[in-house]
Amino acid sequence: MCNNANSQIIEQIKNDLKYYKEIHNNTYSELKKETTNEKNIQEIISKKTYPEQIRKVNANISEINNIIFYHNLKNLTFKTYRLQHFNYLTKNNIAATYNPIENKIYLTKNWIDTDLYHELFHVGSTITFKELNIIASGFQYKNKTNGYLIGTGINEGYTQHLVNKNFGYDRRKSYLLESIIADKLEKIIDPEELKKLYLTADLHRLIEELNNYNTIDNIINFILEVDYVQNLIKLSKSKDDIPAIQESLLNIYYFLGTTYYNKLNSIPIMPTNIKNNEMKNFMNSLNKVTYPYSSEYIETSLHFIKNDEIGELLNQIINQNKQKSISIF
């Protein structure tokens, strides 16, 4: 399993992310120079295959930052394809996918609006460095030269979280567990700031924000753990994979809980009883999430983690000493 990735891997990822920080800042500065006035954007949208859906996503992205979206939208194309990947655990087929190298969205014949919204958010958050073999998409970083890939799980989860939050609950329950994890990150990082980091493809800054309340090594382990769970769910062929998923989820929930608790500890003069009550509500919400336009809780139908296990984590976190934040970037 992925938890407690060895120190060599973590150091290599740190070095790669330092390098990415430099090229990201330079490239993003160049993208900002492109003309992004609303008239130009609307003219481009009107010529695309699915203008109605694109306008909705553009309106949502434009509230924060549509620089990357505009850059990719100009040459974005669409294609229908037949390939479907059936997921045993979620009972879903993949109905759409975005290829950043081709800057093309592939749609199966049974796609629905939420599938397209999801891929359009990828369009609005992906920078491709073709000459460097690097793709940065929201909170995902991929270096095809050395094979490093990190952040797929939280990136897909947060992307789906944006779809659910802004356009209504996805009846396919796509990336359900990952979106619940992303939802909890909004309790740790200001939602508007988190969305800005996503739309500027700034994984490095996300790690720096989390570093206010946890260590870099723990943060990277957490991101890799979510990747591991996401990959297990995606490739699962039977219920035999559930114990491994449960074990990793407990590690993920522990990280989220300790990080949120450290944030609460950083708030001056917060009474202990209020802090502990906040923690209880936070931990109890780890198996469910609710979105606007939905009258019911969206709960994981797989029930990977039992409530008493959540309670044990809560007691463990409250009784432990506060972790110190050490910045190494």
C-alpha positions in Angstrom: 0.0 0.0 0.0 1.0 3.6 -0.3 1.0 5.0 3.2 4.3 6.1 4.6 6.0 6.5 1.3 9.8 6.2 1.8 11.8 9.3 2.4 13.7 9.0 -0.9 10.4 9.2 -2.9 9.2 12.2 -0.8 12.5 14.1 -1.4 12.3 13.4 -5.1 8.7 14.7 -5.2 9.7 17.8 -3.2 12.5 18.5 -5.7 10.3 18.0 -8.7 7.7 20.4 -7.2 10.3 23.0 -6.5 11.2 22.8 -10.2 7.6 23.0 -11.2 7.1 26.1 -9.1 9.6 27.9 -11.2 8.3 26.9 -14.6 4.7 27.4 -13.4 5.2 31.0 -12.3 6.9 31.9 -15.6 4.4 30.1 -17.8 1.4 31.5 -15.9 2.8 35.0 -16.2 2.8 34.5 -20.0 -0.7 33.2 -20.1 -1.9 36.3 -18.2 -0.8 38.4 -21.1 -3.4 36.9 -23.4 -6.5 38.9 -24.0 -9.3 37.5 -21.9 -12.1 40.0 -22.3 -15.6 38.6 -22.0 -16.5 39.5 -25.6 -13.7 37.4 -27.0 -14.6 34.5 -24.8 -18.3 34.6 -25.8 -17.4 34.7 -29.5 -15.2 31.6 -29.1 -17.9 29.8 -27.0 -20.6 30.5 -29.6 -18.6 28.5 -32.2 -18.1 25.4 -30.0 -20.1 22.2 -30.2 -21.7 22.6 -26.7 -22.0 26.4 -26.1 -24.7 26.1 -23.4 -22.6 23.9 -21.1 -19.4 25.8 -21.8 -21.1 29.1 -20.9 -22.2 27.8 -17.5 -18.7 26.5 -16.6 -17.1 29.7 -17.9 -19.5 31.8 -15.8 -18.5 29.8 -12.7 -14.8 29.9 -13.4 -14.7 33.6 -14.3 -15.8 34.4 -10.7 -12.3 33.4 -9.7 -9.9 33.0 -12.6 -10.5 32.0 -16.3 -7.0 32.6 -17.7 -6.2 28.9 -18.3 -9.7 28.2 -19.4 -9.5 30.9 -22.1 -6.1 29.7 -23.3 -7.3 26.1 -23.7 -10.8 26.9 -24.9 -9.5 28.6 -28.1 -8.4 25.3 -29.7 -10.6 22.9 -27.7 -12.2 20.1 -29.8 -14.7 17.3 -29.1 -14.9 13.7 -30.3 -17.4 10.9 -29.7 -15.8 7.6 -28.6 -17.0 4.1 -27.7 -14.5 3.0 -25.1 -16.1 2.6 -21.6 -14.4 1.5 -18.4 -16.9 -0.2 -16.0 -16.1 0.3 -12.4 -17.0 -2.8 -10.2 -17.3 -1.0 -6.9 -19.2 2.1 -8.1 -21.1 0.4 -10.9 -20.3 3.3 -13.2 -18.9 3.7 -16.7 -16.6 6.4 -17.7 -18.6 8.6 -20.1 -16.1 11.4 -20.8 -12.4 12.2 -20.6 -10.2 15.1 -21.4 -6.9 14.6 -23.2 -4.6 17.7 -22.4 -2.0 16.8 -25.0 -4.6 16.9 -27.8 -6.7 19.5 -25.9 -9.7 17.4 -26.8 -12.7 16.1 -24.8 -13.9 12.6 -25.6 -17.6 11.8 -25.0 -19.4 8.5 -25.1 -23.0 8.5 -26.5 -24.5 8.2 -23.0 -22.8 11.3 -21.5 -24.9 13.7 -19.4 -24.3 17.4 -18.6 -22.4 16.7 -15.3 -19.9 14.5 -17.3 -19.1 17.4 -19.6 -19.0 20.0 -16.7 -16.4 17.8 -15.1 -14.2 17.7 -18.2 -14.6 21.4 -18.8 -13.3 22.1 -15.3 -10.2 20.1 -16.3 -9.9 22.3 -19.4 -10.0 25.4 -17.2 -7.3 24.1 -14.8 -4.7 22.4 -17.0 -1.3 23.7 -18.2 0.6 21.5 -20.6 4.4 22.0 -20.9 4.9 19.9 -24.0 8.6 20.6 -24.4 9.2 19.5 -20.8 6.9 16.5 -20.9 5.0 17.9 -17.9 1.2 18.2 -17.4 -0.2 20.2 -14.5 -4.0 19.8 -14.0 -5.6 21.4 -11.0 -4.0 19.6 -8.1 -2.3 16.9 -10.3 1.3 17.0 -11.4 2.7 14.6 -14.0 6.3 14.5 -15.2 6.3 12.0 -18.1 10.1 12.1 -18.3 10.8 10.7 -14.8 7.4 9.1 -14.3 6.4 11.1 -11.3 2.6 11.4 -10.9 1.0 12.9 -7.8 -2.4 14.4 -7.0 -4.8 12.5 -9.3 -7.1 11.6 -6.4 -7.6 15.0 -4.9 -7.7 16.6 -8.4 -10.5 14.3 -9.6 -12.3 14.7 -6.2 -12.1 18.4 -6.2 -13.2 18.7 -9.8 -16.2 16.6 -9.1 -16.8 18.6 -5.9 -17.1 21.7 -8.0 -19.5 20.0 -10.3 -21.7 18.8 -7.5 -21.5 22.1 -5.6 -22.3 24.4 -8.5 -24.4 22.3 -10.9 -26.2 19.8 -8.6 -25.5 16.3 -7.4 -24.1 13.9 -10.1 -26.5 11.0 -10.2 -23.7 8.7 -11.3 -21.9 9.3 -7.9 -18.7 9.9 -9.8 -15.6 10.1 -7.6 -17.8 10.0 -4.5 -15.2 9.3 -1.9 -12.7 11.6 -3.5 -15.2 14.5 -3.6 -16.0 14.0 0.1 -12.2 14.3 0.8 -12.1 17.5 -1.3 -15.1 18.9 0.5 -13.3 18.5 3.8 -10.3 20.4 2.4 -12.6 23.5 2.2 -12.8 23.4 6.0 -9.0 23.7 6.2 -8.4 26.1 3.3 -10.7 29.0 2.5 -13.0 27.7 -0.4 -12.3 30.7 -2.6 -8.5 30.3 -2.1 -8.7 26.6 -2.8 -10.6 27.2 -6.0 -8.1 29.8 -7.1 -5.2 27.3 -6.5 -7.1 24.7 -8.5 -7.8 27.0 -11.5 -4.2 28.1 -11.6 -2.9 24.5 -11.4 -0.9 25.3 -8.3 -0.3 22.1 -6.4 2.8 23.6 -4.8 0.8 26.4 -3.3 -1.8 23.9 -2.0 0.9 22.1 -0.2 2.2 25.4 1.3 -1.3 26.2 2.5 -1.7 22.9 4.2 1.8 23.3 5.6 0.4 25.9 8.0 -1.2 23.0 9.9 0.8 19.9 9.1 4.3 18.8 7.9 5.3 18.6 4.3 6.1 14.9 4.6 2.6 14.2 6.0 1.0 16.3 3.3 2.7 14.4 0.5 1.9 11.1 2.1 -1.8 12.2 2.3 -1.9 13.2 -1.4 -0.3 9.9 -2.4 -2.7 8.0 -0.2 -5.7 9.5 -1.9 -4.1 8.6 -5.3 -3.7 5.0 -4.0 -7.4 4.8 -3.0 -8.6 6.4 -6.2 -6.6 4.0 -8.3 -7.8 1.0 -6.2 -11.4 2.0 -6.7 -10.9 2.6 -10.4 -9.2 -0.7 -11.1 -11.1 -2.9 -8.6 -12.5 -6.2 -9.9 -13.9 -7.5 -6.7 -14.8 -6.8 -3.0 -11.4 -8.2 -2.1 -9.9 -4.7 -2.5 -12.2 -3.2 0.2 -9.9 -4.0 3.2 -7.0 -2.1 1.5 -9.3 0.8 0.7 -10.5 0.9 4.3 -6.9 0.9 5.7 -5.9 3.8 3.4 -9.1 5.7 4.2 -8.3 5.6 7.9 -4.9 7.1 7.2 -6.6 9.8 5.0 -9.2 10.6 7.6 -6.5 10.8 10.3 -4.5 13.3 8.3 -7.6 15.4 7.6 -8.6 15.3 11.3 -5.2 16.2 12.7 -4.8 19.0 10.1 -8.2 20.5 10.9 -7.5 20.1 14.7 -4.2 22.0 14.2 -6.1 24.7 12.4 -8.5 25.0 15.3 -5.6 25.1 17.7 -4.2 28.1 15.8 -7.4 30.2 16.5 -6.8 32.4 19.5 -9.0 32.0 22.5 -11.2 29.2 21.2 -12.8 27.4 24.2 -11.9 23.7 24.4 -15.5 22.5 24.4 -16.3 24.5 21.2 -13.1 23.1 19.6 -13.9 19.6 20.5 -17.5 20.0 19.2 -16.1 21.3 15.9 -13.9 18.3 15.7 -16.7 15.9 16.4 -18.8 17.4 13.6 -15.9 17.4 11.2 -15.0 13.8 11.9 -18.6 12.6 11.7 -19.0 14.3 8.3 -16.2 12.3 6.8 -18.5 9.6 5.5 -21.0 12.0 4.0 -21.4 15.4 2.3 -24.3 17.6 1.3 -24.5 19.9 -1.6 -26.9 22.7 -2.7 -29.7 21.6 -4.9 -29.8 18.3 -3.1 -32.4 17.7 -0.3 -30.6 14.7 1.1 -27.1 13.7 2.4 -24.9 12.2 -0.3 -23.5 9.2 1.5 -21.0 6.6 0.3 -23.1 3.6 -0.4 -20.1 1.3 0.2 -19.8 2.4 3.9 -16.1 1.7 3.9 -15.5 3.1 7.4 -17.7 2.4 10.4 -18.9 5.2 12.7 -17.1 3.7 15.7 -13.8 3.8 13.8 -14.4 7.5 13.2 -15.0 7.9 16.9 -11.7 6.2 17.7 -9.8 8.5 15.3 -11.5 11.5 16.9 -10.4 10.4 20.4 -6.9 9.7 19.2 -6.5 13.1 17.5 -7.9 15.1 20.5 -5.5 13.3 22.9 -2.4 13.7 20.9 0.0 16.6 21.0 -0.3 19.3 18.4 2.1 18.6 15.4 4.5 21.4 14.6 4.5 22.9 11.1 7.9 22.9 9.5 8.3 24.5 6.1 11.0 23.1 3.8 10.2 24.7 0.5 
